Amino acid sequence: MKNALQHKVDFKTKPLGSLGKLEDIAVKIGMIQNTLSPELKNPTHIVFAADHGLADEGVSPYPKEVTYQMVMNFLSGGAAINVFCRQNGIDLKVVDAGVDFEFPQGANIVHAKMGRGTKNIMKEPAMTVELCQKTLDKGRDIVNAEFKKGCNIISFGEMGIGNTSSASLLMNKYTGIAIEDCTGKGAGHDDEGLKRKIAILKAASNKHNVSSPLEILATYGGFEIAMMCGAMLQAKANGMIIIVDGFIVTSALLAAYNMDKTILDNCIFCHCSGEKGHKAMLDYLGGVALVDLGMRLGEGTGAAVTYPLIKSAVLFLNEMASFESAGVSNKE
């Protein structure tokens, strides 16, 4: 199939390789769907939200109340991710994976709360292995629901004060890269704040002795990260295209990758985050991002913004004329 797809790409009315990364995406999507004429159906973006016990240590300059306040902003349609999903015709779902707030039952939110935030990693694992497994399973269920409605391309975002710290710890444990190189300013630390954050994360990293991918995720992850990991694993099992956004989303992919190496076959890395550590994550996974816009907002905004590029790759493969059909002479 790969050779047939490459042949189809190469014989479009253009110089060889002249559409650059769009050609790579077209071939990859054709491989995922095992067809010369792939389709993008019901694109869906899921934002998982949860609180982190580690936020009590001051790893973020923002109070954890911002998590539920931003979720309310998502629900009222006012966040960046709402704007970009509306712009590009992407269905947006918001999931309460573990926010320390009770949303009204009538709210347009997926109620999947696994707890009112994780435990403080400085004192104990973020969650038990059993609870982590239940969180993974819930993520799988949420993606399956979208798949059954006809979605075949999916992306993820997150909201959770303190979750860049969780992502840095996961990166450190899964890759062996030093905490200093895994940790950035997150949602607005100054230089002094970053120093404190690094010191806290070093202490947290040294506190627990874990080895298996599931233990690492349970000890250092968040409910939103673990649920996203399960969602990614199910998307792979369903043969869906997975658009991978920035730092925190990629930390969930690191966990998923350590559970199923083949998941990368279905992943398109859309955006290189401005958050320190993301480029090293991509290098570890062998991924090359489509664009680097210097964004580090979160919410999965990089995925929503770059979706039109992925759409362009499929459209040129399906609709652009070949040299033969257009009666255009190819090079000798």
N, C-alpha and C positions, 0 to 999 in steps of 0.2 A: 504493500500500500504506500509506503513512504516514497519509493521510486516513482510510482504512478503520480502521486501528488506533486513531487518535485518536477516531473515532466510537464504536468499541467501548468504549474507556476512558470517554468522556464519558457514555455511556448506562448505565453501571453504577448500582446503587442508592446514590447518594452525590451530594453537591453537586459541581459542576464543580471540578476541580483539588484536591479535598480530600485526596487521597492524596499530594499533593506530589511529591517526587522519585521515589516508587515508580511514578507514572504515566509519568514520563519514561523510566525504565528499561524498563517494560513495552513502550512504543512502540519503544525502541531495539532491544530483543531481538527483537521481531517483525520489525523492519526487517532485522536481521542474518540472520534465518532465513527472511525473506520469507513469513511466515505470520501469520494471525490467532490461531493457537493454538500458540505456541512451547513448546519443551520444553527442560529442562536434563538432559543425559544424562552420566552418569559423570564428575562434576566431579573434576578432577585438579589437584593443586598440585605443582609441580616446584621443588625447591631446588637451585640450582647453587652449588657451592663451589669456591673457588680461592684461591691465595695471590698476593701482590703483592710484587714486588721493591722497590717504593717504601716498603714497611714497614721496610726496613733504615734508612731516614732518620729513623725515630722519629715518623712521622705518627700513630701510634696508641699509647696508653698500654699496650696489651696486646701480649704477644709473639705472633709469628705461629703458634706452636704451638697457640694457641687455635683456629685454623681446624680442624685435624684433630681436636682434642679435642671441639669442638662437633659435627663431623660424626659422631663416634662416639656422641655424645649423641642425635643425630637417629636413628641406626641402632638405638639401644636404646630409643627411644620416649619419652625424657625431656625433650625441649625444648618450649618454648611452642607451636611450630608443630605438633608431634605432638598435643598436647592439643587444640588448636582444630580440627585436621583430623578427629581421632576424634570430637569433639563433633558436627561438622556433616556427617559421612559423606563426607568428601573423601578421595580416594585420594592418598597422599603418595609422591612419588618423590624420591630424593636422588641427585644427579649429582656425581661427581668430575670437574670440568671442568679442574682444574689445581692440586690440593692438593700441597704439598711433603711428601708422606707416601705410602707404599705401602699401600693397603688390601688386606686379604686377598681373594683371588679369590672366596671363598665368601660375602663380606659382601653384604647386601641393598642394593647400591649400583649405580648405572649407571656403569660404568667408561668414561669419555670423556676421560681425561687428555690435555691438549694440551701439557703441560710441567709441571715442578715449580715452578709460579709464573711470573709474568711477569718481564721484565727491570726493572731499576731505571730509572724514567723520568728521573731526574736525570742518568743517564749515557747512555741510549739509549732508543729507542722500546720500549714495553712488549712489543710483538711485531711481526713483519714483516707487511706487508700480506697476503702469501700465507698466513701462519699464521692471521691474523685471518679470512680468507675460509674457511679450513678449519674454524675454530671456529664461524663462522656456520652453515656447512653441517651441522656436527654437531648444533647446536641445532635446525635444521630436521628432521633425521632423528629426533631424540628426540620432538619434537611429533608428527611423522607416525605414529610408532609408537603413540602414545596415541589419535590420531584414528582409526586403523584398528581400534582396540579399542572404538570407539563414543563416545569423549569429544567433547563439543561445547562445553564451557565449561572454561577453563583459567586458572590463575593461577600466579604465579612468586614465588620468594623467593631469597635469596642468603645465603652465608656466606663471609667472607674478610676477615681482618684487613688494614686499610688501604683497604678498598673505598669508604668514604665519600670518601676523598681522590681516588680515581679518578673517582668520580661527580661530584665538584665540578669537576674539570678538564674532564670531558666537558661539563658544564653551561656552564662558561665558554666553551668553544670553539664549542658549537652555538648558544648564545643571545647571546654577546657580553656577558653580565652579568659584572661585576667579580668577581674571585676572593673578595674580602672578603664579598660578598653571596651567594656560592655555598657558603661553607664554614662548617660548624658544628662542634660539639664531638665529633661521632661517638660512639664507644663510651666516653665518659667523660673527655674532656680537661677540665682546669681552665682558667682564663683564660690563664695563661701558656702552657700547652700549646697552646691554640688560636692564640695569637700565633705560636708556632713553626711550627705546621702551616700557617698562612696564608703565612708567609715562604717555606717550602719549596715550597708549591704555586705561588706567584707565580714563583719561580725555574724550576720545572718547566714552567709555562705559557709562559714566555719562551724556553725552550731550543729548542723545536722549531717549525719553520715548516711547517704542514700546512694543507690546504684542503678536500679532498674528505671526505665523510662517512666513507668507509671508512678513509682515512688517519688521521682524527681518532680513530676507534675503535681502530685498531691502535696508535697512539702512546700514547694515554692510558687506554685501557680495561683491563679484566681479562678473563681467560678466562671467568669466570662471567658477566660483563656482556655480552661479545660473544656467548657461547652463548645467553644469554637474548634478545638482540637477534634472532638467527637464529630462535629459537623463536617469538618474537612475529610475525616476518614470515611464517613458515610457518602459524601459527595464522590469520592474516589470509587467506592464500591458501586455506586450508581452510574459510573461512567460520565459524570458531569465535568464541565470545565470549571476550574477553580481559579478565580482571579485573586492574586495574593497582594495585599496592600503592605503597609509599612511595618514598623518595629514590633509592635505588640502582636499584630496578626501573624507576623513571621515567627515570633516566639511560639505561638500555638502550632505553627507548621513544623518547627523544630521538634516539638513533642510528637506530632503525628508522624514525621519522618522517621523518628527513632522507634516508632511502633510499626511502620509500614514504609519501607524504602521506595516502593513503587509509586507512592503518592505524587512524586515529582512529575511523573508522566502526564498528569492532568493539570499541572500548575502553570499559570502564566504570571510572571512577576511584573507587576504593572508600574511600580513607582519606587524609587530609592528615597527613603525618608531622610530628612535633615537631622533626625535624631542620631546621636553618636552610637555606633555599634551596628546599625542596620546594614551598612555595606559589608561589614565582616560577616554578618549572618548570611547575606546573599552569597558571598564568596564561599563560605562553608558548604552551602547547599548547591553550589555551582550554578546559581541563578544570575541572570542579567536582566536588570529592570528596563522596561520600555522607555521610561522617561525619568528625569531627575529635575523636579520643579522646586526643590528646596522646601517642600511642604513637610510639616510635622504636627499637623492638627489632630490626627487620629480620626475616629469615627468611620474609617475606611474611605475617606474622601479621595485618596489617590486612586482607588479602584473605580469609583464612580466617574472621576474626571477622565480616566484613560479608556473607559469602555468604548467610546466612539472609535478609537484606534483599532480595537479588536474587531469591532463591527466592520471597519473599512477593510481589514484583512480578509474577512469572509466574503464581503461583497465583491472585491476585485477577483477573488478566486472563482466566484460563481458567475459574475456578469461581464467581466472584461473579455474582449474578443481575443481569440488566438490569431497567430499569423495566418493560419490556413483559413479560418472562418472569415477573416477580414480582407483576405486577398492582399495582404501586405508581405513583401519579400523579407525573408529572414536573412541573417548574415550567412555567408558561405560556410 
